[in-house]
Amino acid sequence: MAYRIEPDSMDDLMTEPELAGVARAMVGPNANLTAPERQLIDKTVREPDSRILERLRSEILTGGDPLGDAFCKVRSPEARRGAGATYTPSAIVDNMTEWAARKHVQPARVVDPGAGSGRFLAAAATKFPLSELVGVEIDPMAALLLRANAAVLGFAHRLEVELRDYRRLRLPSIQGTTLFIGNPPYVRHHDIPERWKAWFSDAADAMGAKASKLAGLHVHFFVKTLGLAKRGDYGTFITSAEWLDVNYGAVLRRLLADGLGGTELHVLDPSVMPFADAATTGAITCFAVGRRRKTIRMRAVHSLDELNGLGGGRAVPWSTVNASNRWTPIVRDLPKPPPGFMELGELFRVHRGQVTGANGVWVAGERAERLPKQYLLPTVTKARELLDAGEALRDDTLLRRVIDLPPDLDEIAPEYRDAVFQFLNWAKANRAHESYIARHRRPWWAVRLRHPAPILCTYMARRPPAFVRNNCGARHINISHGLYPLEPVPEHRIRALVAWLRENVGVEGGRCYAGGLVKFEPRELERTAIPSLENLA
């Protein structure tokens, strides 16, 4: 089934008050609404047209979610991003629900921790006609749309809507199992209040796992689920895939191995882009609480058609999984390098570019015009500069200059000192000395760019790294990596290596992040298998 809405009906749902009015008409006058939901209804400007209501009801009954689609139109992705509200396509909802139905004929209760307009609960209501349904949602508008869909589809009588943060949810004990299913919101740690970071750390610690406060909100929801569940409960969540590889994901990897009971992992290829309004790589995680198995099934999914009810995948021993601090290479089942290959790190050390601490100050602008040219170093400051360069960066005239003053200002020639001190006074007025980086280096103004690397490469994009021969001797800041030979390497072999890397390094060895990005840390690049330089030449 597809979630759609006719263009002429969308024209009649262009504001949130109008959308709330449609939901009110569908819910009916006797619904037990919360105060925030009633406040939305009080803002309704007019009664919805009966023809529009009939068309929308018909579409809901045939498997659509026109109310959710309308909500995503009147509330932009940018406006929803703070709450991590990304609505899940029907193909993914159906496959996850199908998996749940194969595992248990009838759970006593189904809980969606971020219910939105109710796509997962609507599918679960059909699959499990006797189950109690619990939708947790913090947005009153989304909760109202959930009630409207439930009223039309006939499961409102067994639906409980909890208008609260999932981390505050309490569930009463019941006989039978609970299915947890849904799309936990993705919110980066920068936007999570400190009190919730402390909650997350304490909750994970109580489960015997060490948690990083850099974790995104979706990882909080896994931890909360384990806190709510009892042995025998089960679930499946779709989230950003970045927890597979990043340091903060270690707590979730640990809990899936012991406690949460990870059974299956289906990682969508970065090219699939499962969400219409968010560029992200998805991972569908299945778990059976309290059950410790010897293996976990893992697979990479290259299209939504391959989901196949979340069947398939190869059994990977937990001993293998636990021995790895990154799971993406295991999921993708990367081939071992053939005989005669070596690791890039045997020949080159990879270093990320320098962090300035305040690019708006240290990437030279008008205020730097009077500084001595020897302190204005041509530098790669944007990944696009490498992507556009081709095999070699030959000209530095179009590159920005980065200001790299000596630690000892007495080294500066007397005729330039006034200009340097005027610039530093301006930098301090712009609080460049207060940045985290500046406060942890001595002295605060010494950026200390690395010397030019013979090979530069991008390390975070929705494509493989771009390797570029640095013919013009440019420096680089932390938007790229530099490859430095451990011993001198002849020029013709460096050119041959760059050509080989450009043709043969894909995204497989990187870490999958939200936004569909693939990132290569320096040590990961050093593990890249390459032919011997003699064979390359």
C-alpha positions as CSV (number, residue, x, y, z in Angstrom):
1,M,0.0,0.0,0.0
2,A,1.1,3.6,-0.6
3,Y,0.5,6.7,1.5
4,R,-0.8,9.4,-0.8
5,I,-3.3,12.2,-1.0
6,E,-5.1,13.7,-4.0
7,P,-3.8,17.1,-5.0
8,D,-7.2,18.8,-4.8
9,S,-7.8,17.5,-1.2
10,M,-4.3,18.7,-0.1
11,D,-5.3,22.2,-1.2
12,D,-8.0,22.1,1.5
13,L,-5.5,21.1,4.3
14,M,-2.9,23.9,4.0
15,T,-2.8,25.0,7.7
16,E,-2.6,23.2,11.0
17,P,-5.9,24.5,12.3
18,E,-7.7,23.2,9.2
19,L,-6.0,19.8,9.6
20,A,-7.0,19.8,13.3
21,G,-10.5,20.5,12.2
22,V,-10.5,17.5,9.9
23,A,-9.2,15.3,12.7
24,R,-11.8,16.6,15.1
25,A,-14.5,15.6,12.7
26,M,-13.2,12.1,12.3
27,V,-12.5,11.6,16.0
28,G,-16.0,12.6,17.0
29,P,-17.3,14.6,20.1
30,N,-16.9,11.9,22.7
31,A,-13.2,11.2,22.4
32,N,-11.1,11.5,25.6
33,L,-8.7,14.1,24.4
34,T,-5.8,15.7,26.4
35,A,-5.8,19.5,27.1
36,P,-3.2,20.2,24.4
37,E,-5.2,18.4,21.8
38,R,-8.4,20.3,22.8
39,Q,-6.4,23.6,22.4
40,L,-5.6,22.6,18.9
41,I,-9.2,21.9,18.1
42,D,-10.3,25.3,19.6
43,K,-8.1,27.0,16.9
44,T,-10.1,25.4,14.1
45,V,-11.3,28.2,11.8
46,R,-14.1,26.3,9.8
47,E,-15.9,23.1,9.5
48,P,-14.2,20.7,6.9
49,D,-16.1,20.1,3.7
50,S,-18.0,16.8,3.9
51,R,-16.8,15.7,0.5
52,I,-13.2,16.1,1.6
53,L,-13.9,14.1,4.7
54,E,-15.4,11.3,2.7
55,R,-12.5,11.2,0.4
56,L,-10.0,11.1,3.2
57,R,-11.9,8.4,5.1
58,S,-12.0,6.3,1.9
59,E,-8.3,6.7,1.5
60,I,-7.6,5.8,5.1
61,L,-9.7,2.7,4.7
62,T,-7.8,1.6,1.7
63,G,-4.4,1.7,3.5
64,G,-3.3,5.3,3.1
65,D,-2.3,8.0,5.6
66,P,-3.5,11.2,4.0
67,L,-3.6,13.0,7.4
68,G,0.1,12.1,8.1
69,D,1.0,13.2,4.6
70,A,-0.8,16.5,5.1
71,F,1.0,17.0,8.4
72,C,4.3,16.5,6.8
73,K,3.4,19.1,4.2
74,V,2.1,21.8,6.6
75,R,4.9,21.1,9.2
76,S,8.2,21.2,7.2
77,P,11.0,18.7,7.8
78,E,13.0,21.6,9.4
79,A,10.2,22.3,11.8
80,R,9.9,18.6,12.7
81,R,13.6,18.0,13.1
82,G,13.8,19.3,16.6
83,A,11.5,16.4,17.7
84,G,13.0,13.9,15.3
85,A,9.7,13.4,13.6
86,T,10.3,11.4,10.4
87,Y,7.4,9.5,9.0
88,T,8.0,5.9,7.8
89,P,7.1,4.7,4.3
90,S,4.5,2.0,4.1
91,A,6.9,-0.6,2.6
92,I,9.0,-0.5,5.7
93,V,6.0,-0.5,8.1
94,D,4.5,-3.5,6.3
95,N,7.7,-5.5,6.4
96,M,8.4,-4.8,10.1
97,T,4.8,-5.7,11.0
98,E,5.0,-8.9,8.9
99,W,8.1,-9.9,10.9
100,A,6.3,-9.3,14.2
101,A,3.3,-11.4,13.0
102,R,5.6,-14.3,12.1
103,K,7.2,-14.3,15.6
104,H,4.0,-14.2,17.7
105,V,0.5,-14.8,16.6
106,Q,-1.0,-12.4,19.0
107,P,0.9,-10.1,21.5
108,A,-1.2,-8.9,24.3
109,R,0.0,-5.3,23.8
110,V,1.7,-3.3,21.0
111,V,3.7,-0.2,21.9
112,D,4.9,2.4,19.4
113,P,7.3,4.8,21.2
114,G,7.0,7.6,18.6
115,A,3.6,7.0,17.1
116,G,3.1,10.0,14.9
117,S,-0.1,9.6,12.9
118,G,-0.2,5.9,13.7
119,R,1.2,4.1,10.7
120,F,2.7,1.3,12.7
121,L,-0.3,1.0,15.0
122,A,-2.7,0.9,12.1
123,A,-0.8,-1.9,10.5
124,A,-0.5,-3.7,13.9
125,A,-4.3,-3.3,14.5
126,T,-4.9,-5.3,11.4
127,K,-2.3,-8.0,12.1
128,F,-3.3,-8.3,15.8
129,P,-7.0,-7.7,16.1
130,L,-7.1,-8.6,19.8
131,S,-4.0,-6.7,21.0
132,E,-4.1,-3.6,23.3
133,L,-2.5,-0.7,21.4
134,V,-0.4,2.1,23.0
135,G,0.8,5.1,21.0
136,V,3.3,7.4,22.7
137,E,3.7,10.8,21.1
138,I,4.9,14.3,22.3
139,D,3.2,16.3,19.6
140,P,-0.5,17.1,20.2
141,M,-1.2,17.5,16.5
142,A,0.3,14.1,15.7
143,A,-1.6,12.5,18.6
144,L,-4.8,14.0,17.3
145,L,-4.2,12.6,13.8
146,L,-3.4,9.2,15.4
147,R,-6.9,9.3,17.1
148,A,-8.5,10.2,13.8
149,N,-7.0,7.3,11.9
150,A,-7.9,5.0,14.8
151,A,-11.5,6.2,14.7
152,V,-11.8,5.6,10.9
153,L,-10.1,2.2,11.0
154,G,-12.1,1.0,14.0
155,F,-9.4,0.4,16.7
156,A,-10.0,3.5,18.8
157,H,-11.6,1.4,21.5
158,R,-8.4,-0.5,22.2
159,L,-6.0,2.4,21.7
160,E,-4.4,4.3,24.5
161,V,-2.6,7.5,23.5
162,E,0.1,8.7,25.9
163,L,0.9,12.3,25.2
164,R,4.3,12.3,26.9
165,D,8.0,11.7,26.4
166,Y,8.6,8.0,25.9
167,R,11.3,8.1,28.6
168,R,8.6,9.0,31.1
169,L,6.3,6.2,30.2
170,R,5.1,3.6,32.6
171,L,3.4,0.4,31.5
172,P,1.1,-1.7,33.7
173,S,1.9,-5.4,34.1
174,I,-0.2,-7.6,31.8
175,Q,-0.5,-11.3,31.0
176,G,1.2,-12.1,27.7
177,T,3.9,-10.5,25.6
178,T,4.4,-6.9,24.5
179,L,5.6,-6.0,21.0
180,F,7.6,-2.7,20.7
181,I,7.6,-1.5,17.1
182,G,8.2,1.8,15.5
183,N,10.6,4.5,14.3
184,P,12.2,6.1,17.4
185,P,12.9,9.8,16.8
186,Y,16.4,10.8,15.6
187,V,17.7,13.9,17.5
188,R,21.4,14.6,17.8
189,H,23.0,14.9,21.2
190,H,23.5,18.6,20.7
191,D,19.7,19.1,21.0
192,I,19.2,16.8,24.0
193,P,19.0,18.6,27.4
194,E,21.6,17.8,29.9
195,R,19.1,16.3,32.4
196,W,18.1,13.7,29.8
197,K,21.7,12.9,29.0
198,A,22.2,12.2,32.8
199,W,19.1,10.1,32.8
200,F,20.4,8.1,29.9
201,S,23.8,7.5,31.6
202,D,22.2,6.4,34.8
203,A,19.7,4.1,33.1
204,A,22.4,2.4,31.1
205,D,24.6,2.1,34.1
206,A,21.8,0.3,36.0
207,M,21.8,-2.2,33.1
208,G,25.5,-2.8,33.4
209,A,26.5,-0.8,30.3
210,K,28.6,2.3,30.0
211,A,26.8,5.1,28.1
212,S,28.2,8.1,26.2
213,K,26.3,11.4,26.5
214,L,27.0,11.9,22.8
215,A,24.3,9.3,22.0
216,G,21.3,10.4,19.8
217,L,17.7,10.1,21.1
218,H,17.0,6.9,19.2
219,V,19.6,5.1,21.5
220,H,17.8,6.5,24.5
221,F,14.6,4.8,23.3
222,F,16.3,1.4,23.1
223,V,17.5,1.8,26.7
224,K,14.0,2.9,27.8
225,T,12.5,-0.1,26.0
226,L,14.7,-2.5,27.8
227,G,13.7,-0.9,31.1
228,L,10.0,-1.3,30.3
229,A,10.2,-4.8,28.9
230,K,10.1,-8.2,30.6
231,R,11.6,-11.4,29.4
232,G,9.7,-12.7,26.4
233,D,8.8,-9.3,25.0
234,Y,10.1,-8.6,21.6
235,G,10.3,-5.7,19.1
236,T,11.7,-4.1,15.9
237,F,12.8,-0.5,15.4
238,I,14.0,1.3,12.4
239,T,16.6,4.0,13.2
240,S,19.6,5.8,11.7
241,A,22.3,3.2,11.1
242,E,25.1,5.3,12.6
243,W,25.0,3.5,16.0
244,L,26.6,0.5,14.2
245,D,30.0,2.1,14.1
246,V,30.3,5.2,16.2
247,N,31.7,5.2,19.8
248,Y,28.4,6.3,21.4
249,G,26.7,3.3,19.8
250,A,28.7,0.9,21.9
251,V,26.1,0.9,24.6
252,L,23.4,-0.3,22.2
253,R,25.7,-2.9,20.7
254,R,26.4,-4.1,24.2
255,L,22.7,-4.3,25.2
256,L,21.8,-6.1,22.0
257,A,24.4,-8.7,22.8
258,D,23.1,-9.2,26.4
259,G,19.7,-8.2,27.7
260,L,17.9,-6.7,24.8
261,G,18.5,-9.9,22.8
262,G,19.3,-8.8,19.3
263,T,18.1,-11.4,16.8
264,E,18.3,-9.7,13.4
265,L,19.8,-6.6,11.8
266,H,18.8,-5.4,8.3
267,V,20.9,-2.4,7.1
268,L,19.6,-0.5,4.2
269,D,22.2,0.5,1.6
270,P,23.0,4.2,1.7
271,S,21.6,4.5,-1.8
272,V,18.1,3.3,-0.7
273,M,17.2,6.5,1.2
274,P,14.2,5.0,3.0
275,F,12.7,8.3,4.2
276,A,11.2,10.9,1.8
277,D,12.2,14.0,3.8
278,A,15.4,12.9,5.5
279,A,18.6,11.7,3.9
280,T,19.6,9.0,6.2
281,T,20.9,5.4,6.2
282,G,18.4,3.1,7.9
283,A,18.9,0.0,10.1
284,I,16.1,-2.3,11.1
285,T,16.9,-4.0,14.4
286,C,14.9,-6.9,15.7
287,F,15.2,-8.2,19.3
288,A,13.7,-10.7,21.8
289,V,14.2,-9.4,25.3
290,G,16.1,-11.7,27.7
291,R,17.0,-14.3,25.1
292,R,20.6,-14.9,24.5
293,R,21.3,-16.6,21.2
294,K,24.6,-17.9,19.8
295,T,24.1,-16.0,16.5
296,I,22.5,-12.9,15.1
297,R,21.2,-12.7,11.5
298,M,22.7,-9.8,9.5
299,R,22.3,-8.6,6.0
300,A,22.7,-5.5,3.8
301,V,19.5,-4.5,1.9
302,H,19.9,-2.8,-1.4
303,S,16.3,-1.9,-2.2
304,L,13.0,-1.8,-0.3
305,D,11.8,-4.7,-2.5
306,E,14.5,-6.9,-0.8
307,L,13.1,-6.5,2.7
308,N,10.9,-9.6,2.1
309,G,9.2,-9.5,5.5
310,L,12.6,-9.1,7.1
311,G,13.6,-12.7,6.1
312,G,17.0,-13.8,5.0
313,G,20.5,-12.8,6.2
314,R,23.4,-14.9,7.4
315,A,23.9,-16.1,10.9
316,V,26.9,-14.4,12.5
317,P,28.2,-15.8,15.8
318,W,27.9,-13.3,18.7
319,S,31.6,-14.1,19.5
320,T,32.5,-12.6,16.1
321,V,30.2,-9.6,16.6
322,N,31.4,-8.8,20.1
323,A,35.0,-8.9,19.0
324,S,34.4,-6.0,16.6
325,N,34.0,-2.3,17.6
326,R,32.3,-1.7,14.2
327,W,29.4,-3.7,12.8
328,T,29.0,-2.3,9.3
329,P,31.9,-4.4,7.9
330,I,30.3,-7.5,9.4
331,V,26.9,-6.7,7.9
332,R,28.4,-6.1,4.5
333,D,30.6,-9.2,4.7
334,L,33.6,-7.4,3.2
335,P,35.9,-9.8,1.3
336,K,39.4,-10.4,2.6
337,P,42.1,-8.8,0.6
338,P,43.6,-11.1,-2.0
339,P,47.2,-12.4,-1.8
340,G,49.9,-9.8,-2.6
341,F,47.9,-6.9,-1.1
342,M,49.0,-4.8,1.9
343,E,47.3,-2.2,4.2
344,L,47.7,1.4,3.2
345,G,48.9,2.1,6.8
346,E,52.0,0.1,6.1
347,L,53.2,2.8,3.8
348,F,51.3,6.0,4.9
349,R,50.1,7.5,8.1
350,V,46.7,9.2,7.7
351,H,46.1,12.5,9.6
352,R,43.0,14.5,9.8
353,G,43.5,18.2,9.0
354,Q,44.0,20.7,11.8
355,V,41.0,22.1,13.7
356,T,41.3,25.9,13.8
357,G,38.7,26.4,16.6
358,A,37.1,29.3,14.8
359,N,37.1,29.2,11.0
360,G,35.4,32.6,10.8
361,V,38.6,34.1,12.3
362,W,41.4,31.9,11.1
363,V,40.3,31.4,7.5
364,A,41.6,34.7,6.3
365,G,39.1,37.5,5.5
366,E,39.3,41.2,5.1
367,R,40.8,41.6,8.6
368,A,43.8,39.6,7.5
369,E,44.8,41.8,4.5
370,R,47.7,43.5,6.3
371,L,49.2,40.3,7.7
372,P,52.5,39.0,6.3
373,K,52.1,36.7,3.4
374,Q,54.2,34.0,5.1
375,Y,51.5,33.6,7.7
376,L,48.7,33.2,5.2
377,L,49.0,29.7,4.0
378,P,47.0,28.3,1.0
379,T,44.7,25.6,2.5
380,V,42.0,23.2,1.4
381,T,39.0,24.4,3.5
382,K,36.2,22.8,1.6
383,A,35.7,19.2,0.5
384,R,34.4,20.5,-2.8
385,E,37.8,21.8,-3.6
386,L,39.1,18.3,-3.7
387,L,36.1,16.8,-5.4
388,D,36.5,19.4,-8.2
389,A,40.3,18.9,-8.5
390,G,40.3,15.5,-10.2
391,E,43.4,13.4,-9.8
392,A,45.6,16.4,-8.8
393,L,45.4,19.7,-7.1
394,R,47.7,21.8,-9.2
395,D,46.9,25.4,-8.5
396,D,46.4,27.1,-5.1
397,T,45.3,30.5,-6.4
398,L,41.6,29.8,-5.8
399,L,42.2,28.3,-2.3
400,R,41.4,30.3,0.9
401,R,44.3,31.3,3.2
402,V,44.5,30.1,6.8
403,I,46.3,32.3,9.3
404,D,49.1,30.4,11.0
405,L,51.0,32.7,13.3
406,P,54.1,31.6,15.2
407,P,53.8,30.7,18.9
408,D,56.5,33.2,19.7
409,L,55.3,36.6,18.4
410,D,58.8,38.0,18.9
411,E,59.7,36.1,15.7
412,I,57.6,38.5,13.7
413,A,59.5,41.3,12.0
414,P,59.0,44.7,13.7
415,E,57.4,46.3,10.6
416,Y,54.5,43.7,10.8
417,R,53.9,43.6,14.5
418,D,51.3,46.4,14.6
419,A,49.2,44.6,11.9
420,V,49.5,41.2,13.8
421,F,48.5,42.7,17.2
422,Q,45.6,44.6,15.6
423,F,44.4,41.3,14.1
424,L,44.8,39.5,17.4
425,N,42.8,42.2,19.2
426,W,40.0,41.8,16.7
427,A,40.2,38.0,17.1
428,K,39.8,38.3,20.8
429,A,36.9,40.7,20.4
430,N,35.3,37.9,18.4
431,R,36.1,35.5,21.2
432,A,38.4,33.3,19.2
433,H,40.5,32.7,22.3
434,E,37.4,31.3,24.1
435,S,36.7,28.4,21.8
436,Y,37.3,24.9,23.2
437,I,40.2,24.3,20.8
438,A,41.8,27.7,21.6
439,R,41.5,27.1,25.4
440,H,43.4,23.8,25.1
441,R,46.3,25.0,23.0
442,R,49.3,27.1,24.0
443,P,49.3,29.9,22.9
444,W,45.7,30.3,21.8
445,W,46.6,31.9,18.4
446,A,48.9,29.2,17.2
447,V,46.8,27.1,14.7
448,R,49.9,24.9,13.8
449,L,48.8,23.6,10.4
450,R,50.5,20.4,9.4
451,H,53.0,20.5,6.6
452,P,51.6,19.7,3.1
453,A,50.6,16.0,2.6
454,P,51.5,14.5,-0.8
455,I,48.0,13.0,-1.0
456,L,44.8,14.6,0.3
457,C,41.3,12.9,0.5
458,T,37.8,13.7,1.6
459,Y,36.5,11.6,4.4
460,M,32.8,12.3,4.9
461,A,30.3,12.3,2.0
462,R,27.5,10.4,0.3
463,R,30.1,8.9,-2.0
464,P,33.5,7.2,-1.8
465,P,36.5,9.3,-0.6
466,A,38.1,11.6,-3.3
467,F,41.9,11.0,-3.4
468,V,43.9,13.9,-4.8
469,R,47.6,14.3,-5.5
470,N,48.6,17.6,-3.7
471,N,50.9,19.1,-6.4
472,C,50.7,22.6,-5.2
473,G,51.7,22.0,-1.6
474,A,48.4,23.1,0.0
475,R,47.7,22.6,3.7
476,H,44.5,21.2,4.9
477,I,42.1,21.7,7.8
478,N,39.8,19.1,9.3
479,I,37.5,18.8,6.3
480,S,40.0,16.3,4.8
481,H,42.7,13.8,5.6
482,G,46.3,13.9,4.6
483,L,48.3,10.8,3.7
484,Y,52.0,11.1,4.8
485,P,54.5,8.4,3.6
486,L,56.4,6.7,6.4
487,E,59.4,6.5,4.0
488,P,60.1,8.4,0.8
489,V,57.9,7.2,-2.1
490,P,58.8,8.1,-5.8
491,E,56.5,10.5,-7.5
492,H,55.4,8.0,-10.2
493,R,54.3,5.5,-7.6
494,I,52.4,8.2,-5.6
495,R,50.5,9.0,-8.9
496,A,49.8,5.3,-9.5
497,L,48.5,4.9,-5.9
498,V,46.2,7.9,-6.2
499,A,44.8,6.6,-9.5
500,W,44.2,3.1,-7.9
501,L,42.6,4.6,-4.8
502,R,40.2,6.7,-6.8
503,E,39.1,3.7,-8.8
504,N,38.9,1.0,-6.1
505,V,38.0,2.5,-2.7
506,G,34.2,2.5,-2.1
507,V,32.0,3.3,0.9
508,E,32.3,-0.2,2.3
509,G,35.0,0.5,4.9
510,G,33.4,3.6,6.3
511,R,31.0,4.4,9.1
512,C,27.3,5.0,8.2
513,Y,25.9,8.2,9.8
514,A,22.6,9.9,9.7
515,G,22.0,12.0,6.6
516,G,23.3,9.1,4.4
517,L,26.9,10.1,5.1
518,V,29.7,7.7,5.1
519,K,32.7,8.7,7.2
520,F,36.3,7.3,7.2
521,E,38.4,7.8,10.3
522,P,42.2,7.9,9.8
523,R,42.8,4.4,11.1
524,E,40.0,3.0,8.9
525,L,41.6,4.4,5.9
526,E,44.9,3.0,6.9
527,R,43.3,-0.5,6.9
528,T,42.5,-0.1,3.2
529,A,43.9,-3.0,1.3
530,I,46.1,-1.9,-1.7
531,P,48.4,-3.7,-4.1
532,S,52.1,-3.4,-3.5
533,L,53.6,-0.2,-5.0
534,E,55.7,-2.3,-7.4
535,N,52.5,-3.9,-8.8
536,L,50.9,-0.5,-9.0
537,A,53.8,0.9,-11.0
